[in-house]
Amino acid sequence: MNKIIVTFVILATHWVSAQNVSLTVQVLGFKNNNGKVCVGLYNSEGTFLKETFLTMNAEIVDQKATVVFQNVPAGDYAVSLYHDENNSGILEKGAFGIPKEDFACSNNAKGKMGPPKYNDAKFSLTETKTITITLNK
């Protein structure tokens, strides 16, 4: 009986860990190396651009940056990011909520008369993957 339980636990652990993958986000198009990049990973349309599932920051080197989200459950996601040039920890906005700092989303999705939509930025993450995003200027 104990061998059956141990075998089940090993198989269950393997199955659960097989469902987790890594996502590497490469960011291009910075105008300088000031500040940092703030990257948010979203797992639903309802939370997109409101509440991140995971968040990471990275240093900008040679006007590029990379973050790696590890042990992410397989599924559909979207990424948004911004160049926090002044290290304030927030996306600076001007009149009508228009961002003052450079920003971008996965699939290089762009909004029309407002922010990008989740469905335009969404991608499937079923295996370890690398995506490249270029900042909007």
BELLIN-V237120 format. One record per helix or strand of 3 or more residues. SS is the DSSP state (helix for helix, strand for strand). FROM is the first residue (numbers start at 0). TO is the last residue. Records with the same first field share a line. If there is no record, write none. Layout:
SS=FROM-TO / FROM-TO
//
This chain:
helix=1-17 / 94-96 / 105-107 / 117-120
strand=19-27 / 35-41 / 53-58 / 63-72 / 74-83 / 102-104 / 122-124 / 128-133
//
